[in-house]
Amino acid sequence: MEFIKTYYCVNMETKPGQIVVEGPIPPEQLEKLKFHEDLTAFRVAKQQFKALIGIAKLPEGRIIIARNEDTIVGYATFLYPDPLERWSEGKMENLIELGAIEVIPEFRGAGVGKQILRVSMMDDAMEDYIVITTEYYWHWDLKRTGLNVWEYRKIMEKMMNAGGLENFATDEPEISSHPANCLMARIGSRVDSESIQRFDQLRFKSRLMY
């Protein structure tokens, strides 16, 4: 599969300051930027920045960032699913995962996450992909926000909807372990019916038991 990555950029005015949302960003450009110390949802900031640079080096890897001047304050990652996950078992070249999306607390509530996803989908090449994301309530910032799982899920759904991702049912055990967890996906306009069928088979591995 040919991995075409076309750069897009959108400027945003927010109360904390001006934001540039752009990508996909190549690794050599990422390395010239600063990574905000509050981007710690998945691991400490320094390690997460290193992980983003590694993803950007992958053939299929895409990093979309939100930056305030030369400091990254938000990002989204797209890459093939982890080999240990169900979603990699189909060995589908046209299935990629929105692995992480994060915005620092200072810029939350300003629509930065939604804009990151909109910019992510501006590239026409995304019409060739099935893009998935798995949402687990234990990754959500419930303590800081004071929201319950259902309120937070509604916010996450609205953000993902901005990128064209919708809820899809699945019997994947971790997702099924709590009703707030969910699988969301966007099926590109050029994805063939055979790929959609293979995706359905990945979603429901216990279909014959029902």
Disulfide bonds with the S-S distance in Angstrom:
none
